[in-house]
Amino acid sequence: MTHTRVTKSQKKQRLEWAMKKIDQGVGFSELASLVAETWGCGRRNARDVVAAAHKDWLDACYGSEKIDQRDLLFQQVGRLERIARKAENAGQFSAAVGAITALNRMMALGADQKGFRGHPTHYYRR
């Protein structure tokens, strides 16, 4: 089986498509499967596309003053809630606990209130 090489423009098109999906809130594992299905590439190549898209997405979001950081925070909270719900429904309770723990850490770091650092007796490892 011979594979045709992907052109630069096709790579750019894949990357932009993946960035749009990240912006819509699609999870990374889900996105890797979507990239592989949509673009007809292998899972390994799809993960590389997702990683590059995520890096470019972060550079665009955090490098721009036009984008509200609070929106990014709430988008992440929404993703973690979706991950926890999906994992619980699938019976993957350790993944659900991990997502909930990440949410709790975000709240303890002040994501829920401006200037609030969490309960003074709570200690979280980093």
C-alpha positions as CSV (number, residue, x, y, z in Angstrom):
1,M,0.0,0.0,0.0
2,T,1.5,3.3,-1.0
3,H,0.8,6.5,0.7
4,T,0.7,9.9,-1.0
5,R,2.7,12.6,0.7
6,V,0.8,15.4,2.4
7,T,1.4,18.9,0.9
8,K,2.1,21.9,3.0
9,S,-1.3,23.4,2.3
10,Q,-3.0,20.2,3.4
11,K,-1.0,20.2,6.6
12,K,-2.0,23.8,7.2
13,Q,-5.6,23.0,6.5
14,R,-5.6,20.0,9.0
15,L,-4.0,22.2,11.6
16,E,-6.6,25.0,11.2
17,W,-9.4,22.5,11.2
18,A,-8.1,21.0,14.4
19,M,-7.7,24.4,16.0
20,K,-11.4,25.2,15.3
21,K,-12.4,21.9,16.9
22,I,-10.3,22.7,20.0
23,D,-12.0,26.1,20.1
24,Q,-15.4,24.3,20.0
25,G,-14.4,22.3,23.1
26,V,-13.6,18.9,21.6
27,G,-11.4,16.8,23.8
28,F,-7.9,15.9,22.6
29,S,-8.4,12.1,22.5
30,E,-11.7,12.6,20.7
31,L,-10.1,15.1,18.3
32,A,-7.3,12.7,17.5
33,S,-9.9,10.1,16.4
34,L,-11.8,12.8,14.4
35,V,-8.6,13.9,12.7
36,A,-7.7,10.3,11.8
37,E,-11.2,9.6,10.5
38,T,-11.7,12.9,8.7
39,W,-8.3,13.3,7.1
40,G,-7.6,9.6,6.5
41,C,-4.3,9.5,8.5
42,G,-3.0,7.2,11.1
43,R,-3.6,7.7,14.9
44,R,0.0,8.7,15.5
45,N,-0.1,11.4,12.8
46,A,-3.4,12.6,14.1
47,R,-2.0,13.0,17.6
48,D,0.9,15.0,16.1
49,V,-1.7,17.3,14.4
50,V,-3.6,17.7,17.6
51,A,-0.5,18.5,19.6
52,A,0.6,21.1,17.1
53,A,-2.9,22.6,16.9
54,H,-3.1,22.8,20.7
55,K,0.3,24.6,20.8
56,D,-0.8,27.1,18.2
57,W,-4.2,27.6,19.8
58,L,-2.5,28.4,23.2
59,D,-0.1,30.8,21.5
60,A,-3.0,32.5,19.8
61,C,-5.1,32.7,22.9
62,Y,-2.5,33.7,25.5
63,G,-0.6,35.9,23.2
64,S,-3.6,38.1,22.3
65,E,-5.0,40.8,24.5
66,K,-8.3,40.6,22.5
67,I,-9.2,37.2,24.1
68,D,-10.8,37.3,27.6
69,Q,-8.9,35.0,29.9
70,R,-12.0,34.4,31.9
71,D,-13.7,32.9,28.9
72,L,-10.8,30.5,28.5
73,L,-11.1,29.5,32.2
74,F,-14.8,28.8,31.9
75,Q,-14.2,26.8,28.7
76,Q,-11.7,24.7,30.7
77,V,-14.1,24.2,33.5
78,G,-16.8,23.1,31.0
79,R,-14.3,20.6,29.5
80,L,-13.5,19.1,32.8
81,E,-17.2,18.8,33.7
82,R,-17.8,17.0,30.4
83,I,-14.9,14.7,31.0
84,A,-16.1,13.8,34.5
85,R,-19.6,13.2,33.3
86,K,-18.5,11.1,30.3
87,A,-16.0,9.1,32.4
88,E,-18.7,8.4,35.0
89,N,-21.2,7.2,32.4
90,A,-18.5,4.9,31.0
91,G,-17.7,3.5,34.4
92,Q,-14.2,5.0,34.4
93,F,-14.4,6.3,37.9
94,S,-10.7,7.1,38.3
95,A,-10.9,9.4,35.2
96,A,-14.0,11.1,36.7
97,V,-12.2,11.5,40.1
98,G,-9.2,13.0,38.2
99,A,-11.3,15.6,36.4
100,I,-13.2,16.5,39.6
101,T,-9.8,16.8,41.4
102,A,-8.6,19.2,38.7
103,L,-11.8,21.2,39.0
104,N,-11.4,21.4,42.8
105,R,-7.8,22.6,42.4
106,M,-8.8,25.2,40.0
107,M,-11.4,26.5,42.5
108,A,-8.9,26.4,45.3
109,L,-6.5,28.5,43.2
110,G,-9.1,31.2,42.9
111,A,-10.9,30.3,39.7
112,D,-14.3,30.7,41.5
113,Q,-13.6,34.2,43.0
114,K,-11.3,37.0,42.2
115,G,-8.4,37.1,44.7
116,F,-9.6,34.0,46.7
117,R,-6.8,31.5,47.3
118,G,-8.9,28.7,48.7
119,H,-9.3,27.3,52.2
120,P,-6.2,28.0,54.3
121,T,-5.9,24.5,55.6
122,H,-6.1,22.8,52.2
123,Y,-2.8,21.8,50.7
124,Y,-2.4,20.6,47.2
125,R,0.7,19.0,45.8
126,R,1.9,20.5,42.5
